[in-house]
Amino acid sequence: MTATTSDCTVARYLALRLAELGITHLFGVPGNHLGPFLTTLRGEGDIEWVGTPTEGGAGQAADAYARVHGIGAAAVTYSVGAFNLLNACGGAYVEQIPLIAVNASPPYEQWQNYRAIGMLTSHMSPRSESNLDVYRQVTVDAQVISNPGLAPGQIDAALTACLSERRPVYLEVMEDLWDEPCSGPAEPIRRRERPFSARNRPMLDRAVDAILTLIDEHPGPDGRPRPIVWAGEEVDRFRLGGQLTDLVAATGVPFCTTVGAKAVVDEDLPQFHGVYNGAASHPDVHWIFKDWATCRIGLGAWSTSKNLGGDRYVGGDWVMAANGGVSVGTRYFPDVQLEQLLPALQDALVKAYGSGGLAADYYAEAHAHHGAPRDRPAGLEHHRASLRTSGSRSRHAERLTYDGVFDRINHFLGHETRQDWTVVSDAAFSLIGSMNLSLPAGGFLSQISWLSIGWSVGAATGAGLAPERGHARPMVFVGDGAFQETCQEISTHTRLGLRSVVFVMDNGHFYGIEQMLVHPSYYADPGSAGPDSADSDGADFYNVLHPWHYDRLAAVFAGRRTPATGISVAHPTELDDLLARLTDPDDPVNAGPLLVRVRLHRHDYPRAMAYKVRKSSAVE
């Protein structure tokens, strides 16, 4: 990939650099300022333009694409488009997603006119740096390109920062610069990792020693060490799944993951115990993580309120290795990178406890010592089996529930389908319900910290197009309120022939999670409210949505050559029948996106949220 000074333009330079990074799809909404770049992009032929109905949807798609591929990009037009993209860029910044935001601005001559006579044209603001200033808050590098001679250096600096910092960058390019000549690409864009020098070695060694000391100082009743690893988001962002697998295989140490790191490695690994999410965890997972294990080792895990299930702190028996440092109890070791910590910790644990020395069937041991509650599994295999086989059939139930749906989906994914799926979960009840699905490595995407509702619908586009997961069908779980934010992105699924399955969890046109967070006592008395209940059932008025027939939107987006199907299910038998159809490649529901309206009672909620209801009842 080379281009001489005579045949390279700013537009071609950027197109070549994006292709060099392996980007195959650019998402966005066009505009006159962006047109010249898109024309050049098409001429190069390496990157496909994916026009989306909204800039927010483009950003969500680029975000998910980057989570899978390692970097993604979206392109919009100045101000009106850029401010719509800002939410997605903010989420990518918080969640450490390398996203390139390209903003095509009015031409240089129009900015000169404004400075001379105050003339504003379309999309311009009296504050010429308004877009730049806003994006500086959610990027690690933000550039305004107004001189073609400087464009290559500015583009390279931004893309290098994006790769190195694993966070978004911003490129604002004036319209009349796209076709201006510039020098061609020289050296390839490379990630610049923070160096591991002789100065870092002693700090790494002290951090590892402190972790071993913590383990030794917190033995179980039998005197044996009982650590558990809590693998988190940075294992995914830094692509360290292989190192994590090596560590648990060599030491035998059991591990859980955060919600955001779910399926960062294969969940069939014998050392895997589930997703820990504080009080919202599966009861068996919560028990082994908090009650049986005597110390917790967070590797790349973020101590967010969502990951901790509402807790606001970690204890003195915790290790938290994230954000470029390691805290061990009350001690902190700065500038210790996770990539160096994982193999060093593995070697130290094997040396201290032997190969596989931290392996233990905690459940069986607990029963043998009469220390486990009676309803706990008799052993690890029983525990894992219960997570994978629950809900095999639910025909005895009269109506679908959140738990019934996810239990049934779990059985479908584990026992009935031969296809590969990427589960894309939205915020709120959808995320809580889907976190206990058993999935292969790379099979789960969620936005765990930013939690922008509706993210999943646009994200499924990027997940379905990323080369690494292009063979997998997206399976989306999204609440009805969240879906109303981004339903237009089903149009993109249809246009692309993306065979997504989007489950809209319709709990009686209601913001269920908001009601749970503000007044959980509403759920303590389920009454008789059903999916078509009146709005005056005790719910806070501001949480009531306008009802939609979500399944009928498929007909709106479908075309003669672009099929889409909509189905409504309310009973277990209907869900069973639908899942059976998904296994038949000749069934029309598999020809394009499938929009499934799942009708639930308004008072229903995932069992994982029961602790909030109990707490509210106790207070009252």
C-alpha angles and dihedrals in degrees: 000000000000135000127188124229091254097056102034126092131181090258093050092045092056092044091052093049093049090050090048088059090057095251108157100175132041116199127206154096116276129230137169093269090054098043099091091053093050091050090054091045091055091048092055089054099203098100128049119219113228111196112203130194092243137026089230090058090050090053092048091051092048090048094054091041088055092048089058102032101032099247136030140181142213129188128203143158126267123287102335091051098032094053090050089052092048095086093056091045090051090053092049090050093052094044095044098245118158102231127162113214112198115194119187109208135193114284124276093251092058090054088051090052090051092051091048104041106003095250114161123197132188116323094358123133128206085240103071093196096047095112093042094049093051094048092048086071094060105032138066092222131019123185135183110205111207101142119059092207091060096041098092093053093045093048093047093048092052096046092047090052091049092054096040100045095033091224136106126287131196129224117186111189125186113233098238091054097064094084097037117113122252138162117286127248116286121174117024119258109260135185111249107213122198103263122249102222138173088269091060097051097075092047091051091049092050091050092051091047090051091052092052090048090052090051092049092047092054108051124161124252089274092054094249122126114258110188123155125198121228106201115202149186098290090062085065098039093050092042092239099143091115092054091048091051090049092051097051093042093050097044102028089226112158118237143194127191135223117250090254092053095045111143092008082138130016110293090213090074107123092232094056116107104174141265116320113210105157116252089351092065124111104274093244092049092049091048097052093042099047107020108031103031112072099204135021126218113201111200112189090339120144117222095226124150090247094053091047094047094242098320115132100205147033123227136245090263092063133099115203115188109181143106093041099305145065128236116196110187103306095341123094130201113194127207096024109140121214092228091063096036097059099059093037091052091047092054092047094049093048091048092048101041106016131245107319089358095139095054115116139155093232095183095053092045091050092053091047090054093042090239101119127085113255095247094059120107117265092237146353094271090055089049094052092043091053091054093050104041106037115120097024088154130003103178092127091070118090097215137015120265131190091255092044091053096049094042089052093047089050091057091046093053094044102041115012113039126067094192125099114245135192110208111213111191128194125213128281123021092357091059094044091049097046099045092087096053111119109236142168123249111294093014099118136061128180140152101236106173108027092040098189103180114238092028093124097064095058091035091060088065092058093041091053094050101043108110094228093058101023092118092057125086116230115240110194129197113192135159120242093247091048091048091054087061096058109013090128090075089073082074089063091049089052095045091052095043089240107173094216124157110214116192109198106200100215108189096178098299094299142134092234098175092050090053089049093051096046105031111007089167086080088076095050091078107041093182114178101304110146136182091283098038122141118267092244097075097119097280120134106264095232092060094060115103131203105259119248133188091232096182091059092064089077089071090052093056099036123099136187091268097026110062124196128174132209125199134174121211128184105156133058092242090057092051091047091052092048094050090050089055090053089063092057110083091197095056112109091231087072095055094085141341117334119211112200121191106205108199114210137170114268092233093052121106137164114281089237090072094055091101090068092051092048091048092052092048091051091052092051 
